[in-house]
Amino acid sequence: MTDQTKPWKLLSSTYPYRDRWLTLRSDTVELPDGHELSPYHVIESPDWVNAIAITPERNIVLVEQYRHAVRSTMLELPAGHVDAGEAPEIAVKRELLEETGCATESWHDLGALFPAASRFTNKVRSYLAMGVRQVREPSHETGENIRVRSIPWTRFVKGLYSGDMMLREANQLASVFLLHMHAKSSADPAIAALRV
């Protein structure tokens, strides 16, 4: 570790904004070279989970919904926040069931990444769900106007390359990359076939 990459010294923190979805923290820090930086804004946000849900017919279950921040309807993986005190593996099962009505007993942890480590404190953990089946109707929260889509895996992969059906959220594309790496090393032929 060089002097330039040593951790910054935290001198103080204030919290200008807090709600159940995010907290804005404004830090005053001392850099390794002795300079003070203030404010350095950090967004504390709950951890997130993404589910790559594959049916026995080798379809991927996706959700389509309007995202107001970018004013666009997006095709996405089933996903959501990890509630306080909740384990990520419980959260992903809950989110898949709520958003799509699907469930399975076959889950594979693909790993966790920081979505934007320069400003956000949270991690996004990705899971592969094999053999998912619809077990009930979805139960959406207020503000969730979701259409469930089931698309053949081969068509989904072609869409990623052509841009016709691309996931446009970076953390979701990262989940597909984690799946690809997992599939490359898997001895299970059903999982190995999910390389992109």
FIDREN-635471 format. One record per residue (C-alpha): x, y, z; residue number from 1. Coordinates in Angstrom, 2 decimals. Example, Ala and Ser with C-alpha at 12.3 -4.5 7.8 and 13.67 -1.06 7.14 Angstrom:
// FIDREN-635471
        c1        c2        c3     k
     12.30     -4.50      7.80     1
     13.67     -1.06      7.14     2
// end
This chain:
// FIDREN-635471
        c1        c2        c3     k
      0.00      0.00      0.00     1
      1.46      3.36     -1.03     2
      0.81      6.64      0.77     3
     -1.69      7.58     -1.96     4
     -3.84      4.46     -1.35     5
     -3.90      4.50      2.45     6
     -7.35      4.85      4.06     7
     -8.63      8.35      4.67     8
     -8.95      9.49      8.27     9
    -12.57     10.24      9.23    10
    -12.70     13.51     11.22    11
    -16.47     13.99     11.49    12
    -19.82     13.03      9.98    13
    -23.20     14.73      9.75    14
    -26.48     13.37      8.41    15
    -28.38     16.00      6.38    16
    -31.04     13.51      5.20    17
    -32.43     10.15      6.34    18
    -35.37      7.98      5.36    19
    -36.09      4.25      5.03    20
    -34.47      4.06      1.58    21
    -31.27      6.04      1.99    22
    -29.20      8.18      4.30    23
    -27.01     11.04      3.10    24
    -23.84     11.23      5.18    25
    -21.50     14.21      4.82    26
    -17.99     13.39      6.01    27
    -14.98     15.54      6.74    28
    -11.87     13.48      6.00    29
     -8.12     13.89      6.08    30
     -6.35     12.53      3.01    31
     -3.04     10.61      3.25    32
     -1.16     13.72      2.12    33
     -2.64     15.74      5.02    34
     -5.20     17.73      3.02    35
     -8.71     17.97      4.41    36
    -11.72     17.24      2.22    37
    -15.13     18.49      3.31    38
    -17.80     17.60      2.55    39
    -17.36     14.14      1.06    40
    -20.90     12.86      0.52    41
    -21.68      9.18      1.06    42
    -25.05      7.51      0.45    43
    -25.86      4.79      2.96    44
    -28.37      2.48      1.31    45
    -29.66     -1.01      2.09    46
    -28.02     -3.98      0.44    47
    -29.69     -5.27     -2.70    48
    -30.32     -8.70     -4.22    49
    -30.77     -9.79     -7.86    50
    -32.27    -13.12     -8.98    51
    -31.47    -14.79    -12.28    52
    -34.50    -17.08    -12.37    53
    -34.49    -19.99    -14.84    54
    -37.53    -22.20    -15.48    55
    -37.34    -25.94    -16.22    56
    -37.96    -25.00    -19.88    57
    -34.78    -22.85    -19.83    58
    -36.62    -19.54    -19.88    59
    -35.41    -16.58    -17.83    60
    -38.07    -14.85    -15.76    61
    -37.77    -11.06    -16.00    62
    -39.84     -8.12    -14.87    63
    -40.72     -5.06    -16.90    64
    -41.46     -1.86    -15.05    65
    -41.29      1.90    -15.32    66
    -38.31      3.54    -13.57    67
    -39.15      7.14    -12.78    68
    -35.57      8.30    -12.06    69
    -34.54      7.59    -15.67    70
    -38.08      8.02    -17.08    71
    -37.92      4.73    -18.90    72
    -39.58      1.33    -18.88    73
    -36.90     -1.23    -18.11    74
    -36.56     -4.98    -18.52    75
    -34.92     -6.26    -15.34    76
    -34.04     -9.22    -13.18    77
    -36.35     -9.70    -10.19    78
    -34.61     -7.73     -7.45    79
    -35.00     -5.66     -4.32    80
    -33.69     -4.39     -1.01    81
    -32.55     -6.54      1.87    82
    -34.66     -5.52      4.86    83
    -32.94     -4.65      8.16    84
    -31.91     -7.85      9.94    85
    -32.80    -10.00      6.93    86
    -30.32    -12.44      5.37    87
    -29.71    -11.84      1.63    88
    -30.73    -15.42      0.75    89
    -34.10    -14.82      2.43    90
    -34.51    -11.44      0.74    91
    -33.92    -12.81     -2.76    92
    -36.49    -15.59     -2.26    93
    -39.00    -13.06     -0.94    94
    -38.40    -10.64     -3.82    95
    -38.71    -13.35     -6.50    96
    -41.98    -14.56     -4.97    97
    -43.42    -11.04     -4.51    98
    -42.49     -9.75     -7.96    99
    -43.15    -12.85    -10.08   100
    -45.06    -15.37     -7.96   101
    -42.24    -17.85     -8.65   102
    -40.27    -20.02     -6.24   103
    -37.72    -22.85     -6.21   104
    -35.54    -24.80     -3.79   105
    -32.47    -24.66     -6.06   106
    -30.46    -21.51     -5.30   107
    -26.82    -20.67     -6.07   108
    -25.02    -17.67     -4.54   109
    -23.07    -15.96     -7.35   110
    -21.35    -13.39     -5.13   111
    -21.61     -9.74     -4.14   112
    -20.30     -6.54     -5.69   113
    -20.31     -2.87     -4.74   114
    -22.53     -1.00     -7.25   115
    -20.70      2.33     -6.90   116
    -18.01      2.19     -4.20   117
    -17.08      5.86     -4.58   118
    -20.37      7.02     -3.03   119
    -22.62      4.11     -2.00   120
    -22.05      1.83      1.02   121
    -24.27     -1.05     -0.09   122
    -23.54     -4.35     -1.81   123
    -25.54     -6.12     -4.50   124
    -25.62     -9.91     -4.11   125
    -26.62    -12.03     -7.09   126
    -28.26    -15.44     -7.07   127
    -29.10    -18.08     -9.66   128
    -32.48    -19.74     -9.12   129
    -32.88    -22.97    -11.13   130
    -36.17    -24.71    -11.88   131
    -38.42    -21.82    -10.85   132
    -42.16    -22.32    -11.15   133
    -45.06    -20.00    -10.56   134
    -46.63    -20.96     -7.23   135
    -48.96    -17.99     -6.74   136
    -49.92    -14.62     -8.16   137
    -47.36    -11.81     -7.69   138
    -48.02     -9.35     -4.82   139
    -46.71     -5.94     -5.80   140
    -46.23     -2.99     -3.48   141
    -47.59      0.50     -4.13   142
    -45.53      2.04     -6.92   143
    -44.68     -1.35     -8.46   144
    -46.49     -1.76    -11.76   145
    -44.73     -4.90    -12.91   146
    -45.29     -7.10    -15.94   147
    -43.71    -10.55    -15.61   148
    -41.95    -11.83    -18.73   149
    -40.64    -15.35    -19.47   150
    -38.13    -15.40    -22.32   151
    -36.15    -18.32    -23.76   152
    -32.56    -18.18    -22.48   153
    -31.08    -18.33    -26.00   154
    -33.24    -15.38    -27.10   155
    -32.25    -13.43    -23.98   156
    -28.53    -14.00    -24.66   157
    -28.93    -12.96    -28.32   158
    -30.69     -9.83    -27.09   159
    -27.76     -9.01    -24.80   160
    -25.38     -9.08    -27.75   161
    -27.62     -7.28    -30.21   162
    -29.02     -4.74    -27.74   163
    -32.59     -5.76    -28.59   164
    -33.33     -7.01    -25.09   165
    -30.44     -5.66    -23.10   166
    -30.59     -5.21    -19.37   167
    -29.72     -1.54    -19.06   168
    -28.91     -1.43    -15.36   169
    -25.19     -1.95    -14.68   170
    -25.56     -4.07    -11.53   171
    -27.91     -6.42    -13.39   172
    -25.46     -6.87    -16.25   173
    -22.82     -7.57    -13.61   174
    -25.09    -10.33    -12.26   175
    -25.14    -11.93    -15.72   176
    -21.33    -11.75    -15.78   177
    -21.17    -13.45    -12.35   178
    -23.50    -16.15    -13.68   179
    -21.23    -16.62    -16.72   180
    -18.18    -17.08    -14.46   181
    -20.10    -19.54    -12.25   182
    -21.35    -21.47    -15.30   183
    -17.83    -21.77    -16.73   184
    -16.67    -23.66    -13.64   185
    -19.84    -25.66    -12.95   186
    -19.94    -29.46    -13.34   187
    -23.74    -29.29    -13.55   188
    -24.61    -29.38    -17.29   189
    -27.81    -27.33    -16.76   190
    -25.77    -24.53    -15.15   191
    -22.82    -24.85    -17.55   192
    -25.27    -24.27    -20.44   193
    -26.00    -20.79    -19.06   194
    -22.71    -19.29    -20.20   195
    -23.22    -16.12    -22.16   196
// end
